[in-house]
Amino acid sequence: MSQQPGGPGGAQEPSARVPRERAYELLAHLVASAEICVTEPHYYGSFRLLDAAAKLAAALLECGLEDPWLASLQAELDRNKVLMMSDRPAFYSYLPQASRQVAQRLLETAGDVAP
């Protein structure tokens, strides 16, 4: 895992370096998803965004970021995104839950980042 300066008292903040090829794959996924959302049913967009979030989390974890919270979120995103195809009301209920989880994590880690 690579470390970057930051955090209180000059502590090292965990980080990951995503190789260019992997970053381009994620970028291509997002751009292609934006294009196809024009022709797909509107609710596919939410699925594609959750899929992209899961892919980003997986890339960060694969590139050395040791973060149990992120690993748990990634698994949860992968598990719940498929609800869009089998249980749309459950999928819609999961969306605000996922947003709250990420917002809470941002608040919890806000002090970990150097100003």
Phi and psi restraints in degrees (range 20) as a CNS / XPLOR table:
assign (resid 1 and name C) (resid 2 and name N)
       (resid 2 and name CA) (resid 2 and name C) 1.0 -88.5 20.0 2
assign (resid 2 and name N) (resid 2 and name CA)
       (resid 2 and name C) (resid 3 and name N) 1.0 155.7 20.0 2
assign (resid 2 and name C) (resid 3 and name N)
       (resid 3 and name CA) (resid 3 and name C) 1.0 -122.7 20.0 2
assign (resid 3 and name N) (resid 3 and name CA)
       (resid 3 and name C) (resid 4 and name N) 1.0 143.1 20.0 2
assign (resid 3 and name C) (resid 4 and name N)
       (resid 4 and name CA) (resid 4 and name C) 1.0 -121.0 20.0 2
assign (resid 4 and name N) (resid 4 and name CA)
       (resid 4 and name C) (resid 5 and name N) 1.0 146.8 20.0 2
assign (resid 4 and name C) (resid 5 and name N)
       (resid 5 and name CA) (resid 5 and name C) 1.0 -61.3 20.0 2
assign (resid 5 and name N) (resid 5 and name CA)
       (resid 5 and name C) (resid 6 and name N) 1.0 150.4 20.0 2
assign (resid 5 and name C) (resid 6 and name N)
       (resid 6 and name CA) (resid 6 and name C) 1.0 154.0 20.0 2
assign (resid 6 and name N) (resid 6 and name CA)
       (resid 6 and name C) (resid 7 and name N) 1.0 -166.0 20.0 2
assign (resid 6 and name C) (resid 7 and name N)
       (resid 7 and name CA) (resid 7 and name C) 1.0 66.3 20.0 2
assign (resid 7 and name N) (resid 7 and name CA)
       (resid 7 and name C) (resid 8 and name N) 1.0 166.6 20.0 2
assign (resid 7 and name C) (resid 8 and name N)
       (resid 8 and name CA) (resid 8 and name C) 1.0 -61.4 20.0 2
assign (resid 8 and name N) (resid 8 and name CA)
       (resid 8 and name C) (resid 9 and name N) 1.0 139.8 20.0 2
assign (resid 8 and name C) (resid 9 and name N)
       (resid 9 and name CA) (resid 9 and name C) 1.0 64.9 20.0 2
assign (resid 9 and name N) (resid 9 and name CA)
       (resid 9 and name C) (resid 10 and name N) 1.0 23.6 20.0 2
assign (resid 9 and name C) (resid 10 and name N)
       (resid 10 and name CA) (resid 10 and name C) 1.0 75.1 20.0 2
assign (resid 10 and name N) (resid 10 and name CA)
       (resid 10 and name C) (resid 11 and name N) 1.0 15.3 20.0 2
assign (resid 10 and name C) (resid 11 and name N)
       (resid 11 and name CA) (resid 11 and name C) 1.0 -62.1 20.0 2
assign (resid 11 and name N) (resid 11 and name CA)
       (resid 11 and name C) (resid 12 and name N) 1.0 153.2 20.0 2
assign (resid 11 and name C) (resid 12 and name N)
       (resid 12 and name CA) (resid 12 and name C) 1.0 -79.9 20.0 2
assign (resid 12 and name N) (resid 12 and name CA)
       (resid 12 and name C) (resid 13 and name N) 1.0 132.3 20.0 2
assign (resid 12 and name C) (resid 13 and name N)
       (resid 13 and name CA) (resid 13 and name C) 1.0 -97.2 20.0 2
assign (resid 13 and name N) (resid 13 and name CA)
       (resid 13 and name C) (resid 14 and name N) 1.0 129.4 20.0 2
assign (resid 13 and name C) (resid 14 and name N)
       (resid 14 and name CA) (resid 14 and name C) 1.0 -59.3 20.0 2
assign (resid 14 and name N) (resid 14 and name CA)
       (resid 14 and name C) (resid 15 and name N) 1.0 142.0 20.0 2
assign (resid 14 and name C) (resid 15 and name N)
       (resid 15 and name CA) (resid 15 and name C) 1.0 -150.2 20.0 2
assign (resid 15 and name N) (resid 15 and name CA)
       (resid 15 and name C) (resid 16 and name N) 1.0 170.2 20.0 2
assign (resid 15 and name C) (resid 16 and name N)
       (resid 16 and name CA) (resid 16 and name C) 1.0 -139.6 20.0 2
assign (resid 16 and name N) (resid 16 and name CA)
       (resid 16 and name C) (resid 17 and name N) 1.0 145.9 20.0 2
assign (resid 16 and name C) (resid 17 and name N)
       (resid 17 and name CA) (resid 17 and name C) 1.0 -108.6 20.0 2
assign (resid 17 and name N) (resid 17 and name CA)
       (resid 17 and name C) (resid 18 and name N) 1.0 116.2 20.0 2
assign (resid 17 and name C) (resid 18 and name N)
       (resid 18 and name CA) (resid 18 and name C) 1.0 -89.9 20.0 2
assign (resid 18 and name N) (resid 18 and name CA)
       (resid 18 and name C) (resid 19 and name N) 1.0 123.6 20.0 2
assign (resid 18 and name C) (resid 19 and name N)
       (resid 19 and name CA) (resid 19 and name C) 1.0 -59.8 20.0 2
assign (resid 19 and name N) (resid 19 and name CA)
       (resid 19 and name C) (resid 20 and name N) 1.0 150.1 20.0 2
assign (resid 19 and name C) (resid 20 and name N)
       (resid 20 and name CA) (resid 20 and name C) 1.0 -52.3 20.0 2
assign (resid 20 and name N) (resid 20 and name CA)
       (resid 20 and name C) (resid 21 and name N) 1.0 -45.2 20.0 2
assign (resid 20 and name C) (resid 21 and name N)
       (resid 21 and name CA) (resid 21 and name C) 1.0 -58.5 20.0 2
assign (resid 21 and name N) (resid 21 and name CA)
       (resid 21 and name C) (resid 22 and name N) 1.0 -43.8 20.0 2
assign (resid 21 and name C) (resid 22 and name N)
       (resid 22 and name CA) (resid 22 and name C) 1.0 -67.1 20.0 2
assign (resid 22 and name N) (resid 22 and name CA)
       (resid 22 and name C) (resid 23 and name N) 1.0 -40.4 20.0 2
assign (resid 22 and name C) (resid 23 and name N)
       (resid 23 and name CA) (resid 23 and name C) 1.0 -62.4 20.0 2
assign (resid 23 and name N) (resid 23 and name CA)
       (resid 23 and name C) (resid 24 and name N) 1.0 -41.2 20.0 2
assign (resid 23 and name C) (resid 24 and name N)
       (resid 24 and name CA) (resid 24 and name C) 1.0 -66.0 20.0 2
assign (resid 24 and name N) (resid 24 and name CA)
       (resid 24 and name C) (resid 25 and name N) 1.0 -36.5 20.0 2
assign (resid 24 and name C) (resid 25 and name N)
       (resid 25 and name CA) (resid 25 and name C) 1.0 -61.3 20.0 2
assign (resid 25 and name N) (resid 25 and name CA)
       (resid 25 and name C) (resid 26 and name N) 1.0 -44.3 20.0 2
assign (resid 25 and name C) (resid 26 and name N)
       (resid 26 and name CA) (resid 26 and name C) 1.0 -64.6 20.0 2
assign (resid 26 and name N) (resid 26 and name CA)
       (resid 26 and name C) (resid 27 and name N) 1.0 -41.9 20.0 2
assign (resid 26 and name C) (resid 27 and name N)
       (resid 27 and name CA) (resid 27 and name C) 1.0 -61.5 20.0 2
assign (resid 27 and name N) (resid 27 and name CA)
       (resid 27 and name C) (resid 28 and name N) 1.0 -44.5 20.0 2
assign (resid 27 and name C) (resid 28 and name N)
       (resid 28 and name CA) (resid 28 and name C) 1.0 -62.0 20.0 2
assign (resid 28 and name N) (resid 28 and name CA)
       (resid 28 and name C) (resid 29 and name N) 1.0 -40.7 20.0 2
assign (resid 28 and name C) (resid 29 and name N)
       (resid 29 and name CA) (resid 29 and name C) 1.0 -60.8 20.0 2
assign (resid 29 and name N) (resid 29 and name CA)
       (resid 29 and name C) (resid 30 and name N) 1.0 -44.2 20.0 2
assign (resid 29 and name C) (resid 30 and name N)
       (resid 30 and name CA) (resid 30 and name C) 1.0 -66.4 20.0 2
assign (resid 30 and name N) (resid 30 and name CA)
       (resid 30 and name C) (resid 31 and name N) 1.0 -45.3 20.0 2
assign (resid 30 and name C) (resid 31 and name N)
       (resid 31 and name CA) (resid 31 and name C) 1.0 -67.5 20.0 2
assign (resid 31 and name N) (resid 31 and name CA)
       (resid 31 and name C) (resid 32 and name N) 1.0 -44.4 20.0 2
assign (resid 31 and name C) (resid 32 and name N)
       (resid 32 and name CA) (resid 32 and name C) 1.0 -63.6 20.0 2
assign (resid 32 and name N) (resid 32 and name CA)
       (resid 32 and name C) (resid 33 and name N) 1.0 -36.5 20.0 2
assign (resid 32 and name C) (resid 33 and name N)
       (resid 33 and name CA) (resid 33 and name C) 1.0 -64.0 20.0 2
assign (resid 33 and name N) (resid 33 and name CA)
       (resid 33 and name C) (resid 34 and name N) 1.0 -40.3 20.0 2
assign (resid 33 and name C) (resid 34 and name N)
       (resid 34 and name CA) (resid 34 and name C) 1.0 -61.1 20.0 2
assign (resid 34 and name N) (resid 34 and name CA)
       (resid 34 and name C) (resid 35 and name N) 1.0 -42.4 20.0 2
assign (resid 34 and name C) (resid 35 and name N)
       (resid 35 and name CA) (resid 35 and name C) 1.0 -64.7 20.0 2
assign (resid 35 and name N) (resid 35 and name CA)
       (resid 35 and name C) (resid 36 and name N) 1.0 -47.3 20.0 2
assign (resid 35 and name C) (resid 36 and name N)
       (resid 36 and name CA) (resid 36 and name C) 1.0 -72.9 20.0 2
assign (resid 36 and name N) (resid 36 and name CA)
       (resid 36 and name C) (resid 37 and name N) 1.0 -22.1 20.0 2
assign (resid 36 and name C) (resid 37 and name N)
       (resid 37 and name CA) (resid 37 and name C) 1.0 -62.9 20.0 2
assign (resid 37 and name N) (resid 37 and name CA)
       (resid 37 and name C) (resid 38 and name N) 1.0 -19.0 20.0 2
assign (resid 37 and name C) (resid 38 and name N)
       (resid 38 and name CA) (resid 38 and name C) 1.0 -68.4 20.0 2
assign (resid 38 and name N) (resid 38 and name CA)
       (resid 38 and name C) (resid 39 and name N) 1.0 -31.2 20.0 2
assign (resid 38 and name C) (resid 39 and name N)
       (resid 39 and name CA) (resid 39 and name C) 1.0 -106.9 20.0 2
assign (resid 39 and name N) (resid 39 and name CA)
       (resid 39 and name C) (resid 40 and name N) 1.0 -18.5 20.0 2
assign (resid 39 and name C) (resid 40 and name N)
       (resid 40 and name CA) (resid 40 and name C) 1.0 -83.7 20.0 2
assign (resid 40 and name N) (resid 40 and name CA)
       (resid 40 and name C) (resid 41 and name N) 1.0 164.9 20.0 2
assign (resid 40 and name C) (resid 41 and name N)
       (resid 41 and name CA) (resid 41 and name C) 1.0 -57.4 20.0 2
assign (resid 41 and name N) (resid 41 and name CA)
       (resid 41 and name C) (resid 42 and name N) 1.0 146.0 20.0 2
assign (resid 41 and name C) (resid 42 and name N)
       (resid 42 and name CA) (resid 42 and name C) 1.0 -56.5 20.0 2
assign (resid 42 and name N) (resid 42 and name CA)
       (resid 42 and name C) (resid 43 and name N) 1.0 -34.9 20.0 2
assign (resid 42 and name C) (resid 43 and name N)
       (resid 43 and name CA) (resid 43 and name C) 1.0 -71.8 20.0 2
assign (resid 43 and name N) (resid 43 and name CA)
       (resid 43 and name C) (resid 44 and name N) 1.0 -13.6 20.0 2
assign (resid 43 and name C) (resid 44 and name N)
       (resid 44 and name CA) (resid 44 and name C) 1.0 -65.5 20.0 2
assign (resid 44 and name N) (resid 44 and name CA)
       (resid 44 and name C) (resid 45 and name N) 1.0 -27.5 20.0 2
assign (resid 44 and name C) (resid 45 and name N)
       (resid 45 and name CA) (resid 45 and name C) 1.0 -58.7 20.0 2
assign (resid 45 and name N) (resid 45 and name CA)
       (resid 45 and name C) (resid 46 and name N) 1.0 -43.3 20.0 2
assign (resid 45 and name C) (resid 46 and name N)
       (resid 46 and name CA) (resid 46 and name C) 1.0 -63.0 20.0 2
assign (resid 46 and name N) (resid 46 and name CA)
       (resid 46 and name C) (resid 47 and name N) 1.0 -40.7 20.0 2
assign (resid 46 and name C) (resid 47 and name N)
       (resid 47 and name CA) (resid 47 and name C) 1.0 -60.4 20.0 2
assign (resid 47 and name N) (resid 47 and name CA)
       (resid 47 and name C) (resid 48 and name N) 1.0 -46.5 20.0 2
assign (resid 47 and name C) (resid 48 and name N)
       (resid 48 and name CA) (resid 48 and name C) 1.0 -64.9 20.0 2
assign (resid 48 and name N) (resid 48 and name CA)
       (resid 48 and name C) (resid 49 and name N) 1.0 -36.0 20.0 2
assign (resid 48 and name C) (resid 49 and name N)
       (resid 49 and name CA) (resid 49 and name C) 1.0 -68.0 20.0 2
assign (resid 49 and name N) (resid 49 and name CA)
       (resid 49 and name C) (resid 50 and name N) 1.0 -42.5 20.0 2
assign (resid 49 and name C) (resid 50 and name N)
       (resid 50 and name CA) (resid 50 and name C) 1.0 -63.7 20.0 2
assign (resid 50 and name N) (resid 50 and name CA)
       (resid 50 and name C) (resid 51 and name N) 1.0 -39.6 20.0 2
assign (resid 50 and name C) (resid 51 and name N)
       (resid 51 and name CA) (resid 51 and name C) 1.0 -61.1 20.0 2
assign (resid 51 and name N) (resid 51 and name CA)
       (resid 51 and name C) (resid 52 and name N) 1.0 -43.8 20.0 2
assign (resid 51 and name C) (resid 52 and name N)
       (resid 52 and name CA) (resid 52 and name C) 1.0 -64.8 20.0 2
assign (resid 52 and name N) (resid 52 and name CA)
       (resid 52 and name C) (resid 53 and name N) 1.0 -39.8 20.0 2
assign (resid 52 and name C) (resid 53 and name N)
       (resid 53 and name CA) (resid 53 and name C) 1.0 -62.7 20.0 2
assign (resid 53 and name N) (resid 53 and name CA)
       (resid 53 and name C) (resid 54 and name N) 1.0 -41.4 20.0 2
assign (resid 53 and name C) (resid 54 and name N)
       (resid 54 and name CA) (resid 54 and name C) 1.0 -64.8 20.0 2
assign (resid 54 and name N) (resid 54 and name CA)
       (resid 54 and name C) (resid 55 and name N) 1.0 -40.3 20.0 2
assign (resid 54 and name C) (resid 55 and name N)
       (resid 55 and name CA) (resid 55 and name C) 1.0 -65.2 20.0 2
assign (resid 55 and name N) (resid 55 and name CA)
       (resid 55 and name C) (resid 56 and name N) 1.0 -40.5 20.0 2
assign (resid 55 and name C) (resid 56 and name N)
       (resid 56 and name CA) (resid 56 and name C) 1.0 -63.8 20.0 2
assign (resid 56 and name N) (resid 56 and name CA)
       (resid 56 and name C) (resid 57 and name N) 1.0 -46.3 20.0 2
assign (resid 56 and name C) (resid 57 and name N)
       (resid 57 and name CA) (resid 57 and name C) 1.0 -59.3 20.0 2
assign (resid 57 and name N) (resid 57 and name CA)
       (resid 57 and name C) (resid 58 and name N) 1.0 -44.4 20.0 2
assign (resid 57 and name C) (resid 58 and name N)
       (resid 58 and name CA) (resid 58 and name C) 1.0 -62.0 20.0 2
assign (resid 58 and name N) (resid 58 and name CA)
       (resid 58 and name C) (resid 59 and name N) 1.0 -41.7 20.0 2
assign (resid 58 and name C) (resid 59 and name N)
       (resid 59 and name CA) (resid 59 and name C) 1.0 -62.6 20.0 2
assign (resid 59 and name N) (resid 59 and name CA)
       (resid 59 and name C) (resid 60 and name N) 1.0 -43.6 20.0 2
assign (resid 59 and name C) (resid 60 and name N)
       (resid 60 and name CA) (resid 60 and name C) 1.0 -63.6 20.0 2
assign (resid 60 and name N) (resid 60 and name CA)
       (resid 60 and name C) (resid 61 and name N) 1.0 -42.1 20.0 2
assign (resid 60 and name C) (resid 61 and name N)
       (resid 61 and name CA) (resid 61 and name C) 1.0 -66.5 20.0 2
assign (resid 61 and name N) (resid 61 and name CA)
       (resid 61 and name C) (resid 62 and name N) 1.0 -41.6 20.0 2
assign (resid 61 and name C) (resid 62 and name N)
       (resid 62 and name CA) (resid 62 and name C) 1.0 -65.5 20.0 2
assign (resid 62 and name N) (resid 62 and name CA)
       (resid 62 and name C) (resid 63 and name N) 1.0 -25.3 20.0 2
assign (resid 62 and name C) (resid 63 and name N)
       (resid 63 and name CA) (resid 63 and name C) 1.0 -94.8 20.0 2
assign (resid 63 and name N) (resid 63 and name CA)
       (resid 63 and name C) (resid 64 and name N) 1.0 13.5 20.0 2
assign (resid 63 and name C) (resid 64 and name N)
       (resid 64 and name CA) (resid 64 and name C) 1.0 107.5 20.0 2
assign (resid 64 and name N) (resid 64 and name CA)
       (resid 64 and name C) (resid 65 and name N) 1.0 -1.0 20.0 2
assign (resid 64 and name C) (resid 65 and name N)
       (resid 65 and name CA) (resid 65 and name C) 1.0 -74.7 20.0 2
assign (resid 65 and name N) (resid 65 and name CA)
       (resid 65 and name C) (resid 66 and name N) 1.0 116.1 20.0 2
assign (resid 65 and name C) (resid 66 and name N)
       (resid 66 and name CA) (resid 66 and name C) 1.0 -93.9 20.0 2
assign (resid 66 and name N) (resid 66 and name CA)
       (resid 66 and name C) (resid 67 and name N) 1.0 99.9 20.0 2
assign (resid 66 and name C) (resid 67 and name N)
       (resid 67 and name CA) (resid 67 and name C) 1.0 -145.9 20.0 2
assign (resid 67 and name N) (resid 67 and name CA)
       (resid 67 and name C) (resid 68 and name N) 1.0 98.3 20.0 2
assign (resid 67 and name C) (resid 68 and name N)
       (resid 68 and name CA) (resid 68 and name C) 1.0 -58.5 20.0 2
assign (resid 68 and name N) (resid 68 and name CA)
       (resid 68 and name C) (resid 69 and name N) 1.0 -36.1 20.0 2
assign (resid 68 and name C) (resid 69 and name N)
       (resid 69 and name CA) (resid 69 and name C) 1.0 -61.5 20.0 2
assign (resid 69 and name N) (resid 69 and name CA)
       (resid 69 and name C) (resid 70 and name N) 1.0 -45.6 20.0 2
assign (resid 69 and name C) (resid 70 and name N)
       (resid 70 and name CA) (resid 70 and name C) 1.0 -65.6 20.0 2
assign (resid 70 and name N) (resid 70 and name CA)
       (resid 70 and name C) (resid 71 and name N) 1.0 -39.0 20.0 2
assign (resid 70 and name C) (resid 71 and name N)
       (resid 71 and name CA) (resid 71 and name C) 1.0 -62.5 20.0 2
assign (resid 71 and name N) (resid 71 and name CA)
       (resid 71 and name C) (resid 72 and name N) 1.0 -41.1 20.0 2
assign (resid 71 and name C) (resid 72 and name N)
       (resid 72 and name CA) (resid 72 and name C) 1.0 -66.0 20.0 2
assign (resid 72 and name N) (resid 72 and name CA)
       (resid 72 and name C) (resid 73 and name N) 1.0 -43.3 20.0 2
assign (resid 72 and name C) (resid 73 and name N)
       (resid 73 and name CA) (resid 73 and name C) 1.0 -62.4 20.0 2
assign (resid 73 and name N) (resid 73 and name CA)
       (resid 73 and name C) (resid 74 and name N) 1.0 -44.0 20.0 2
assign (resid 73 and name C) (resid 74 and name N)
       (resid 74 and name CA) (resid 74 and name C) 1.0 -59.4 20.0 2
assign (resid 74 and name N) (resid 74 and name CA)
       (resid 74 and name C) (resid 75 and name N) 1.0 -44.8 20.0 2
assign (resid 74 and name C) (resid 75 and name N)
       (resid 75 and name CA) (resid 75 and name C) 1.0 -64.2 20.0 2
assign (resid 75 and name N) (resid 75 and name CA)
       (resid 75 and name C) (resid 76 and name N) 1.0 -40.7 20.0 2
assign (resid 75 and name C) (resid 76 and name N)
       (resid 76 and name CA) (resid 76 and name C) 1.0 -65.6 20.0 2
assign (resid 76 and name N) (resid 76 and name CA)
       (resid 76 and name C) (resid 77 and name N) 1.0 -42.0 20.0 2
assign (resid 76 and name C) (resid 77 and name N)
       (resid 77 and name CA) (resid 77 and name C) 1.0 -60.8 20.0 2
assign (resid 77 and name N) (resid 77 and name CA)
       (resid 77 and name C) (resid 78 and name N) 1.0 -46.2 20.0 2
assign (resid 77 and name C) (resid 78 and name N)
       (resid 78 and name CA) (resid 78 and name C) 1.0 -61.8 20.0 2
assign (resid 78 and name N) (resid 78 and name CA)
       (resid 78 and name C) (resid 79 and name N) 1.0 -38.1 20.0 2
assign (resid 78 and name C) (resid 79 and name N)
       (resid 79 and name CA) (resid 79 and name C) 1.0 -70.8 20.0 2
assign (resid 79 and name N) (resid 79 and name CA)
       (resid 79 and name C) (resid 80 and name N) 1.0 -40.1 20.0 2
assign (resid 79 and name C) (resid 80 and name N)
       (resid 80 and name CA) (resid 80 and name C) 1.0 -89.4 20.0 2
assign (resid 80 and name N) (resid 80 and name CA)
       (resid 80 and name C) (resid 81 and name N) 1.0 -22.6 20.0 2
assign (resid 80 and name C) (resid 81 and name N)
       (resid 81 and name CA) (resid 81 and name C) 1.0 -63.7 20.0 2
assign (resid 81 and name N) (resid 81 and name CA)
       (resid 81 and name C) (resid 82 and name N) 1.0 -31.1 20.0 2
assign (resid 81 and name C) (resid 82 and name N)
       (resid 82 and name CA) (resid 82 and name C) 1.0 -74.0 20.0 2
assign (resid 82 and name N) (resid 82 and name CA)
       (resid 82 and name C) (resid 83 and name N) 1.0 -11.1 20.0 2
assign (resid 82 and name C) (resid 83 and name N)
       (resid 83 and name CA) (resid 83 and name C) 1.0 -60.0 20.0 2
assign (resid 83 and name N) (resid 83 and name CA)
       (resid 83 and name C) (resid 84 and name N) 1.0 -24.7 20.0 2
assign (resid 83 and name C) (resid 84 and name N)
       (resid 84 and name CA) (resid 84 and name C) 1.0 -57.4 20.0 2
assign (resid 84 and name N) (resid 84 and name CA)
       (resid 84 and name C) (resid 85 and name N) 1.0 -30.5 20.0 2
assign (resid 84 and name C) (resid 85 and name N)
       (resid 85 and name CA) (resid 85 and name C) 1.0 -90.3 20.0 2
assign (resid 85 and name N) (resid 85 and name CA)
       (resid 85 and name C) (resid 86 and name N) 1.0 -25.6 20.0 2
assign (resid 85 and name C) (resid 86 and name N)
       (resid 86 and name CA) (resid 86 and name C) 1.0 -112.4 20.0 2
assign (resid 86 and name N) (resid 86 and name CA)
       (resid 86 and name C) (resid 87 and name N) 1.0 -27.1 20.0 2
assign (resid 86 and name C) (resid 87 and name N)
       (resid 87 and name CA) (resid 87 and name C) 1.0 -151.8 20.0 2
assign (resid 87 and name N) (resid 87 and name CA)
       (resid 87 and name C) (resid 88 and name N) 1.0 78.1 20.0 2
assign (resid 87 and name C) (resid 88 and name N)
       (resid 88 and name CA) (resid 88 and name C) 1.0 -57.9 20.0 2
assign (resid 88 and name N) (resid 88 and name CA)
       (resid 88 and name C) (resid 89 and name N) 1.0 -41.4 20.0 2
assign (resid 88 and name C) (resid 89 and name N)
       (resid 89 and name CA) (resid 89 and name C) 1.0 -59.4 20.0 2
assign (resid 89 and name N) (resid 89 and name CA)
       (resid 89 and name C) (resid 90 and name N) 1.0 -39.6 20.0 2
assign (resid 89 and name C) (resid 90 and name N)
       (resid 90 and name CA) (resid 90 and name C) 1.0 -66.1 20.0 2
assign (resid 90 and name N) (resid 90 and name CA)
       (resid 90 and name C) (resid 91 and name N) 1.0 -38.2 20.0 2
assign (resid 90 and name C) (resid 91 and name N)
       (resid 91 and name CA) (resid 91 and name C) 1.0 -61.2 20.0 2
assign (resid 91 and name N) (resid 91 and name CA)
       (resid 91 and name C) (resid 92 and name N) 1.0 -47.7 20.0 2
assign (resid 91 and name C) (resid 92 and name N)
       (resid 92 and name CA) (resid 92 and name C) 1.0 -63.4 20.0 2
assign (resid 92 and name N) (resid 92 and name CA)
       (resid 92 and name C) (resid 93 and name N) 1.0 -34.5 20.0 2
assign (resid 92 and name C) (resid 93 and name N)
       (resid 93 and name CA) (resid 93 and name C) 1.0 -69.6 20.0 2
assign (resid 93 and name N) (resid 93 and name CA)
       (resid 93 and name C) (resid 94 and name N) 1.0 -30.8 20.0 2
assign (resid 93 and name C) (resid 94 and name N)
       (resid 94 and name CA) (resid 94 and name C) 1.0 -72.7 20.0 2
assign (resid 94 and name N) (resid 94 and name CA)
       (resid 94 and name C) (resid 95 and name N) 1.0 -32.1 20.0 2
assign (resid 94 and name C) (resid 95 and name N)
       (resid 95 and name CA) (resid 95 and name C) 1.0 -54.6 20.0 2
assign (resid 95 and name N) (resid 95 and name CA)
       (resid 95 and name C) (resid 96 and name N) 1.0 -52.3 20.0 2
assign (resid 95 and name C) (resid 96 and name N)
       (resid 96 and name CA) (resid 96 and name C) 1.0 -66.6 20.0 2
assign (resid 96 and name N) (resid 96 and name CA)
       (resid 96 and name C) (resid 97 and name N) 1.0 -29.5 20.0 2
assign (resid 96 and name C) (resid 97 and name N)
       (resid 97 and name CA) (resid 97 and name C) 1.0 -63.7 20.0 2
assign (resid 97 and name N) (resid 97 and name CA)
       (resid 97 and name C) (resid 98 and name N) 1.0 -45.4 20.0 2
assign (resid 97 and name C) (resid 98 and name N)
       (resid 98 and name CA) (resid 98 and name C) 1.0 -63.2 20.0 2
assign (resid 98 and name N) (resid 98 and name CA)
       (resid 98 and name C) (resid 99 and name N) 1.0 -42.3 20.0 2
assign (resid 98 and name C) (resid 99 and name N)
       (resid 99 and name CA) (resid 99 and name C) 1.0 -60.8 20.0 2
assign (resid 99 and name N) (resid 99 and name CA)
       (resid 99 and name C) (resid 100 and name N) 1.0 -43.0 20.0 2
assign (resid 99 and name C) (resid 100 and name N)
       (resid 100 and name CA) (resid 100 and name C) 1.0 -62.9 20.0 2
assign (resid 100 and name N) (resid 100 and name CA)
       (resid 100 and name C) (resid 101 and name N) 1.0 -41.6 20.0 2
assign (resid 100 and name C) (resid 101 and name N)
       (resid 101 and name CA) (resid 101 and name C) 1.0 -60.0 20.0 2
assign (resid 101 and name N) (resid 101 and name CA)
       (resid 101 and name C) (resid 102 and name N) 1.0 -45.4 20.0 2
assign (resid 101 and name C) (resid 102 and name N)
       (resid 102 and name CA) (resid 102 and name C) 1.0 -68.8 20.0 2
assign (resid 102 and name N) (resid 102 and name CA)
       (resid 102 and name C) (resid 103 and name N) 1.0 -41.8 20.0 2
assign (resid 102 and name C) (resid 103 and name N)
       (resid 103 and name CA) (resid 103 and name C) 1.0 -61.8 20.0 2
assign (resid 103 and name N) (resid 103 and name CA)
       (resid 103 and name C) (resid 104 and name N) 1.0 -42.1 20.0 2
assign (resid 103 and name C) (resid 104 and name N)
       (resid 104 and name CA) (resid 104 and name C) 1.0 -62.3 20.0 2
assign (resid 104 and name N) (resid 104 and name CA)
       (resid 104 and name C) (resid 105 and name N) 1.0 -41.2 20.0 2
assign (resid 104 and name C) (resid 105 and name N)
       (resid 105 and name CA) (resid 105 and name C) 1.0 -64.5 20.0 2
assign (resid 105 and name N) (resid 105 and name CA)
       (resid 105 and name C) (resid 106 and name N) 1.0 -39.8 20.0 2
assign (resid 105 and name C) (resid 106 and name N)
       (resid 106 and name CA) (resid 106 and name C) 1.0 -59.9 20.0 2
assign (resid 106 and name N) (resid 106 and name CA)
       (resid 106 and name C) (resid 107 and name N) 1.0 -42.9 20.0 2
assign (resid 106 and name C) (resid 107 and name N)
       (resid 107 and name CA) (resid 107 and name C) 1.0 -64.8 20.0 2
assign (resid 107 and name N) (resid 107 and name CA)
       (resid 107 and name C) (resid 108 and name N) 1.0 -42.4 20.0 2
assign (resid 107 and name C) (resid 108 and name N)
       (resid 108 and name CA) (resid 108 and name C) 1.0 -63.4 20.0 2
assign (resid 108 and name N) (resid 108 and name CA)
       (resid 108 and name C) (resid 109 and name N) 1.0 -34.8 20.0 2
assign (resid 108 and name C) (resid 109 and name N)
       (resid 109 and name CA) (resid 109 and name C) 1.0 -100.9 20.0 2
assign (resid 109 and name N) (resid 109 and name CA)
       (resid 109 and name C) (resid 110 and name N) 1.0 2.5 20.0 2
assign (resid 109 and name C) (resid 110 and name N)
       (resid 110 and name CA) (resid 110 and name C) 1.0 -57.2 20.0 2
assign (resid 110 and name N) (resid 110 and name CA)
       (resid 110 and name C) (resid 111 and name N) 1.0 -35.1 20.0 2
assign (resid 110 and name C) (resid 111 and name N)
       (resid 111 and name CA) (resid 111 and name C) 1.0 -76.7 20.0 2
assign (resid 111 and name N) (resid 111 and name CA)
       (resid 111 and name C) (resid 112 and name N) 1.0 -10.2 20.0 2
assign (resid 111 and name C) (resid 112 and name N)
       (resid 112 and name CA) (resid 112 and name C) 1.0 -81.4 20.0 2
assign (resid 112 and name N) (resid 112 and name CA)
       (resid 112 and name C) (resid 113 and name N) 1.0 -10.4 20.0 2
assign (resid 112 and name C) (resid 113 and name N)
       (resid 113 and name CA) (resid 113 and name C) 1.0 -103.9 20.0 2
assign (resid 113 and name N) (resid 113 and name CA)
       (resid 113 and name C) (resid 114 and name N) 1.0 133.1 20.0 2
assign (resid 113 and name C) (resid 114 and name N)
       (resid 114 and name CA) (resid 114 and name C) 1.0 -67.0 20.0 2
assign (resid 114 and name N) (resid 114 and name CA)
       (resid 114 and name C) (resid 115 and name N) 1.0 143.5 20.0 2
